[in-house]
Structure formats: structure tokens, C-alpha cells
Amino acid sequence: MNTVEDNDTAATSLVARVRNILLQPSVEWDKIALEATTAKEVFSRYVLILAAIPALAGLIGSQVFGVNAFLFSVKPPLWQSALTAVLVYGVSLVSVWVLSLVINALTPTFQGEKNPAQAYKVAAYSNTPGWLVGIFSLIPHLGVLGLLGLYGIYLLYRGLPRLMKSPVEKSTTFTLAVVVVGIVINLVLFALIAPVMGLVGGAGANIAANAPSEVTINGKTVDVTGLEAAARKMEDAAEKMQNAEAVKVVDPNVLEGLMPAMVAGAARGEVTTSANSAGQYSGSSAEAQYLIEDGNLNVKVTDIGAMGAMAALGTAMNVNSSRKVGESYEKITTENGRLVSESYDADTKHGKYSVLVAERILIEAEGDNVEMATLKSAVDAVGVTRAEKLIE
């Protein structure tokens, strides 16, 4: 009986820590700084559990949906997926330990106080968003949402001065140094296991010597000079996430009113609306169908409510990503402070184009046998400006 109670208490403690480090990081870091927990305890009670999320999600996702090989999916043998999951899990555990060594070693350079246990806590807890977004590996086509893992950079920014006792004014350069070294560490670790995973051709990074303000990994570019701006935006984001119940989403009937009557000469067809909630988080959406000659097009507008606050880091750090094979491509850009995502398969003429407006209203157009220009015109017809006014 006591064992059951202890397990329940541990589970509750884990959930509370995850929730608090994400929603009220400054307060939680202050609490962590005073805790007497050892690195071994953090490893066994926190890291071992959360680091398993992306590994398990990737294993299940690869078997159910296949592995995303550009614009199509391939289902690998079960043994290969299982081996990859084990290796990814192992690398994740090792990388936290190595990163903690780096943090501790760099601390005197930034006028802080060395402390191995505190350094491990910083490395472990700042990895929380990256592990949680690993759940998107269940559905490879949602992998773009993994960008939300960048929130870990903000947690690192907040945690370093509190646990390593470095001056706040050194936080930006301290964080940048840890991020860059951390990237190199992960590249080395994955390079060691790449021959086994068959990923040698896919692994790579470029930390430009003449432009240390940008870091590029496998096509994703992050402008780290936006860290301070990102920190300010993420403080607002964390507050909004914490007070999610106070965020009133747009009525789905209002979103329906944004649907254009015509797109590329095709009249609007069936329109569906919905409103839902999960815990304290709510969302609403409206979707319309259009038949364009031999093709079809769906236009959807979604208010993702308080969850949209998480996009603040992506826009503040000017995230960009791209892949191209022939005339087919996928890319994410930051345009006028908005995250824009588009993908197009030139062979099947299947494409998708979306714009995240005001870090909350997502306007999407997806269709078959249509040109990208048509998808973009559909989003334009909804009206970015009109969408922004809904939440002013």
C-alpha cells in the first residue's frame, strides 16, 4: 500500500514539476535552486521518464504512420525502429549529463559559481519542452510542431543565473555559449550512432564562423540574437499559458464568417465548425470545402487560444527551415513576425500553406490537384488583417 502511495506521489510530483517549469519558469527555477535533490535523483525521477517520450513516440509512429521521407512515408522493419528508439534514448540521457558538465565548466567564465548538481538540474529541466514535443513523432507530418521545443532555450536563459548564480546581464551570452556547445555535443553523439541508424547522410550542422548569431541544424536556422526579445515574449507567453482559462477563444461562427464565398472561381461548399477544450485550454475552428475543376481545396481557420503563446519563441528567434527535391519542397519561414509553413508535391499536386496570425489564429489551405498559388490566394481571401482584428 505504501508503495502505491509513493508511486502516486512521485507521479503527481513529476506532473507538477513539468507543468510549473513550463508555465511559471521563473518561480519554479527559484524553487529548484533551493532544493537539496541530487543529480542522481533528478536523473532517476525525471530524466529517465521524460527522455523516453520521443524515443517511444518515434517507435510507435514509425510503425503506424511510417517514417517521413520527404513528402511520402516508408515503414521500416520493427527491429530497426526499436534499435533507433534505444539509441535515441541513450543519446538523450548521455547528452544531458555532458551538457551539465559544459554548463559547470563555463560558469566561471560568466562570473557564476560552479556546482555540478545545480548544473545537472539546469541541463535536465531545460530539456523538458524538447522531450514533450517528441510526442509529435507519433505523427511524422506534425513534426513541424517540434519547433516548440525551442522553449527550452528560454528555460535555459532563465535557469542559468538562478542556479549557477551568474549575473543576469550575462544570461544572453551564457545561454548562447551553452546552446552552441550543446549543438556540437549532440552532433558528435549522433554521428557516433549514425552508421548504426543509417542516418549519416541526414545528420549535419553548420555553425557559420562569420555569423555566430545564427545556428543551422539539418536545414533549421535559428537567429539566436533574438534571445533577449524572445525572453520578453516568452515571459508574456508563460503568463498567458498559466492563465489559459482567461483566454476567450473566438466563437466558431465568427470564424465561419471569414470563409471566402469564392476561391479560384469555385464556390464555397460545406462548412463545418467546432469548439473544444482540453483541461483549461480551449480552441475553436471553422472549415470550408471548395471543388476546383479536377481538384479540391479545404480552407480552415483555427483559434488555438492560449496555446498560441508558445509560438512566440519561434517568431522572436526568426525560425526558418527548408527541404527541396526537384520541384517538390517543404519550408517554414518567419515573415512579418508570422510563422508561415508551406509544402508541395509537384508530382501529385498536393500542397498545404498556412499562416499563424498574431501567434494565435492559424489560417490553412490544403488541397489536391491545385497549384501553390491557389492555396496562397485562398489564405489571402480569408484575410490576415481581418483575422488579426478578431483578437485585438
Sequence and secondary structure as in RCSB ss.txt:
>XXXX:A:sequence
MNTVEDNDTAATSLVARVRNILLQPSVEWDKIALEATTAKEVFSRYVLILAAIPALAGLIGSQVFGVNAFLFSVK
PPLWQSALTAVLVYGVSLVSVWVLSLVINALTPTFQGEKNPAQAYKVAAYSNTPGWLVGIFSLIPHLGVLGLLGL
YGIYLLYRGLPRLMKSPVEKSTTFTLAVVVVGIVINLVLFALIAPVMGLVGGAGANIAANAPSEVTINGKTVDVT
GLEAAARKMEDAAEKMQNAEAVKVVDPNVLEGLMPAMVAGAARGEVTTSANSAGQYSGSSAEAQYLIEDGNLNVK
VTDIGAMGAMAALGTAMNVNSSRKVGESYEKITTENGRLVSESYDADTKHGKYSVLVAERILIEAEGDNVEMATL
KSAVDAVGVTRAEKLIE
>XXXX:A:secstr
 HHHHHHHHHHHHHHHHHHHHHHSHHHHHHHHHH    HHHHIIIIIHHHTHHHHHHHHHHHHHT EEETTEEE 
  HHHHHHHHHHHHHHHHHHHHHHHHHHHHHGGGGT    HHHHHHHHHHTTHHHHHGGGGGGSGGGGGGGGGGG
HHHHHHHHHHHHHS   GGGHHHHHHHHHHHHHHHHHHHHHHHHHHHT TTT  EE  TT TTEEEETTEEEEGG
GHHHHHHHHHHHHHHHHTGGG     HHHHHTTS SEETTEEEEEEEEEEEEETTEEEEEEEEEEEETTEEEEEE
EEE GGGGGGHHHHHHTT EEEEEETTEEEEEEEETTEEEEEEEETTTTEEEEEEEETTTEEEEEEEES  HHHH
HHHHHHH HHHHHHTT 
